[in-house]
């Protein structure tokens, strides 16, 4: 073979390897307890329960025209200033391209008495620690935060860290204005019982829905839906109809374009039955209505907890988490590194957005922010939460 042909052959082989590994030649290992946030067509993942990954800042290109599970385009960005797990991430700022990490660890990985906010500018890819005034919340972990379209982040729940007895669980709600960089406390009138391990989703009408989780008395019924009205700053409760779901924690939830909150996985109370891993809550009816969905398609995921679920266009993206083994999620080394796609229009699992049974889908979806907090431990309380908020 001539030197020229040898060169061509070698270059072709390099291209094949480069394509299989992603544009940056980077494929992240499995993880859990990470937080995820979408800005434009990049889905960012922060931290992990794995010690070597707790400062990781990676992102996935989720452009719908090229999104697939075979050759996902992963990249690595600038590391987080502090270890990041059991915490929360949201999008804010005047241009809605700054990520706010609400953490309980200092840059020396020591425990802070108050929440520390780290910001990541996705344009310059730089980190900073802003000076925030007002009533700064006590440090906590396994809480949930969600942002609205006006630059405000709503943080609810969690428990005091460090606190080995887990007896200081919060039911307060704090609001971070990312435009004025000010903390204020939300309403405590008719506040719910303290809780962790829930999911939080902001609807287009300004209601935040808190689903499932763990309170001091045990797991919370999935039919008892806690709401916080961001327009009136008031608490409420709604009881859903439809299929009966077992109580759970460490699950995830996303809001589909047609107004359904889609949950996946989690630790189901008193049962190893995983027939309820996929379900949707119709928020377009009153009262809201649950529907358990069958698992169909050509890329069905395993049973997961402590994972991430995110919405891009009409597709739910399922990433990372702990896989069930022997009817348990206790093996924290049994982690998922695969990507799974659900077409939320017909609840079919697919390998690519371009090969979905519903071929017509938005190529340039509205920028959406999705946030996950994943936390677990066989000897500790655990949480899995996800938030989805269209940014307009």
N, C-alpha and C positions, 0 to 999 in steps of 0.2 A: 504494500500500500504506500502511495506517495506521501511525502511530508505534508503536502497540502490537504490530502484526503484525511490523514491522521488528525490534522488540526480541526477540520470540519467535524469529524466524528467526535473528538473530544469536546468541542464547543456545543454540539448537539446534546451530548450527555450532561454537560453542566446545566444547560437550559432545562432539561427534564428534572434534574434534582432540584434546581431553584424553584421551578413551578410547583413541584410536589410539596416543598417545605414552606411555600408562601413567598411573597415578594421580598421580604427581608431575610429569608432563610431561617425563620424563627417559628417554632411550634411550641407553645407553652405546655408544661406538664399539667396534669389534673390538680385541682385545688378546691377549697371550700372556705366558707366564711368571708368570701370576697364581696366587694361592693361594686356595682356597675352603673354607668351613666352614659347616655347617648348624647353626643354633640355632633350635629351635621351627620355625616356618614361614617363616623367613628364611634364605636362602642367601647368605652374605656372600662377596664377592670382594675380595681385597687386592692392590694393586699391579699392575704390568705392566712389560714390557720397554720399552714406549713411555715416553720421558722425561717427557712431560706427564701420564702416568697412574700414575707409580710410587708416588704417595702416595694413590691413589684408594682409597676404602672405599665400595663400592656393595653393594646387596643386592637380591635378587629374591624376591618373594612366591611361595612354592611350595605354597600351600594346594591340596591335590589337587582339591577341588571346583571350582576356578576356573583351574587351571593349563593354559595353552595356549601355542602357539608364535606365534600371531597377534598377541595383545595382552598380552604379558608385563608384569607390574607391577614396574617398576624404581624404585629410590630411591637417593639419595646420603646417606651418613652422614659423621660427622666424619673428617677426613683422618688418615692414619697419621703418627705423629711423624717417621718416617724413610722414605727410599726403601725399597721392599719388592719384591724380586725374587730369584730363586734361593734363596728361603728357605722357611719352613714354618709352618703354623698349625694349632693344635689347640684343643680345648675342655677346660676343667677348672674347678677351683675348687669350693667346697662346694656351690654350687647348679647347677653345670654350665651356667652361662650366661656365663662369662668366656672370651674367646678369647685364647690365648697365641701371640704371633708370635715365632718364634725367628729372629733376624736377625743379620747381620754388619755392619750400618751403624749409626753413631751418629746422633743427631738433627741433626748437621751434615753427614750423609751421608759421614762419614769412616769408614775401615775400623777396626773394633775388633779387638783381639787375641783377645778371648773372645766367645762368644755373648752377645748382648744380648736380653733378653726384654721385649717390650712387651705390655701387657695391655689388652684392650678390654672394658669392661663393657657388655653388650648391653642392659641395663635402663636405665642412666643415660646410655648412649652416650658414655662418657668414657674417655680413655686414661690410662695410668699406667705407670711403670717400677718394678716391685717390687724389693725388696732380697732377693736370693736367695743363700743360703749354700751351702757344700759345695764339691765339686770341679767348678768351672765349666769346660765344654768349650771347646776352642780354637775360634776363629771359623772358619766354613766356609760353603760354599754348595753348592747342588745335592745336598743331603742329604734324608733323609726322616724325618719324625716321625709318631708315631701315639699316641693316648691310649687307655687302658683305661677301665673304668667306675668305677675307684676313685681317679680324680684323678691318675693317673700318666701321664706322657708319655715315650715311648721314642723316642730320636733315634739314627739309625744312618747311617753313611756320609758321603759328601761329600768335597770337597777344600778345602785351605787357601786362603783368599782374603786379600789378593791373592797370586797365585803364577802368573806368566805361563807357567811351564813345565809346570804341572799335574802335577808329580811328587810332590806330597804329598797322596795320596788316603787317606782314613781307612777303617778297618774296625772302629772302636770303637763301642760303644753306651752312651749315657748316659740316665739316668732322672731326670726332673724331677718331684718330688712337688709338685703344685700346692696341696695342703692345708697342708703344712709349709714350702713354698717352699725346697726343698733339692734340690741336684744330687748324684747318686751315679753311679759308673761301674758298668755292668753287667758280665756275664761276658766275659772274653777267652779262656777255655778253648775250644779248637777254633774260634776265631773265623774267619770266612770271609776270602777275599781282599778287599782294598779295592775299593769300587765306587761308582758314581753312576748316575743315569739310570734307576733301577729303580722299581717300584711296591711299596707296602707295604700289606698288608691284615691287620687283626686279626680272627681268627675268634672265635666265641663260646666256644671251649674254651681261649682264652688263647694260642693260637699266632699269631705274626706271620709272614706269608708274604711273602717278597721275591721278586719276579718280574722276570726280564730285567735290562736295564741294561748298563753298560759297566764292565769291569775294566781293569787295566793291560795285559792281554794281548788285549783286544778285547771284543766283545759276549758276553754270557753266554747259554747255551742256555736256552730257555724250559722245557725238560723238567727242568732242574736247579733244584729249588725249595728255596731257603734258608729255614729256620725258626728263630724264636727263641721259646722257651717262657717266657712271662712268669710262669708259676707256679713253675718251677724255676730260672729264669734260666740257661738252657742253650741252646746252638746245636745245630742238626741239619740234615740234608739229606734230601730225598725226591726220587725220580725218577718223573715222571708217566708215564702211559700215554695212549692215545688218538691223536688226530690230531697230526701233527707240525707244530709251528709254527716259522717262521723266527725267529731271534733278533731282538730289537728294543730300542729305547730311546725315551724321550719319548712313551710311550703312557700310558694311564690304566687304572685298574681300580676296580671297585666290588663290594661283596658284596651279592648279592640275598637276599631273605628265605628262599629255599629252599636256601641254602648254596652257591651258585655264584659264583665270582669272574669277573666279566665284564670283559674288556679291550677297549679300542678304540684303533685307529690306531697312531701312532708311526712312527718311522723304522725300516724293516725291513732287516736286514743283507743286503747284496749283492743286493738285489732291488728293483724298482719295482712288483712285483706286489702289488696292494692287495686281493686276494681274501681275505686273512687279517685284514682290519681288525677284524672282530668275532669273538670267540671266548669260550668260557666254560670254567672249570676246576671240575669237580665235586669238592667237598671232602667230600662225604658218603660217598665210597667210598675204599677203601684198596688200592692207591695212588691218588692223585688222578688224574683223567682229563680231558684236553683235548678240546674239541669245537669245530670251526670252524662258524660260523653264517652262513647266507645273509643277504643284505641285502634285506629285504622290507618293504613298507609304503608309505604315501603321503607320507612326509616323510623320505626317506633323506638322511643327511648326506654331505658330501664327505669325502675322505680328509683326516685331520687329524693334526697333531702339536703338542705343546706346548699342549694344550687342557685343559679341565676336564671331568671326569665325576663326577656325584654321584648318590646313590640317595635317593629319597623314596618311601616305601611300596614298591610294586613297579615303580616307574618310574626308569630311569636318565635323568638330565638331562645333555645334552652342550652345552657352551657354549664360545665363543671358540676360540683356537688359530690356527695357521697352516695354510692350505689348500695342498694339493699343486698345483703348476703345472709343466708340462714334466717330469714324473716327479721332482720335487724339492721340498723344503721350504725351499730357500735364499732365496726371496723373502719376507723378513720383513715386507713391506708387504701381502702377500696374506693378510690376516687375516679370520677369521670373526666376524660379529656376530650370527648367527642362533642360535636355540635349537632343539634336537632332542630328542625324547622317544622312549625305547625301553621298551615294555612287556616286562619281563623274564620274564613268564609264558609268552609265546609268541614272544619275540624279534621283535616287529613294531614298526616305526617309525610313530608316530602324531602327530597335530597337537594332540591334547588328551587329558587323562586321562578326560574324560567321554565321548569318542567312541572309546575304546579297544575293540577286539573283545572284551576281557574287561571287561564293564561293572562287575562287582562288584569294588571295590577299597576299601581302608581310607580313610576320609575324614579321620581323625585319626591319622596314623602315629606310631609311637614316635619320640621325638626322636632324631635320628641325627646324628653328627658325621662329616663327610667333609672331607678335607683334600687339597689338591693343591699340588704344587710344580711349576711349569713353568719350564723354562729351555732356551734354545737359542741357537745362534749359528753362523753358517757357518764361523767361524774359532775356535770354542771347543767344549769339551765341553758337553753339554746334558742336561737331565733333565726327565722328566715323570712325576709320581707322584701317586697318589691313594690315600686311605685311607678306609675306612668302618667306623665303630664304633657299634653301637647303644648308646644311653645309657639305662640302666634305673635 
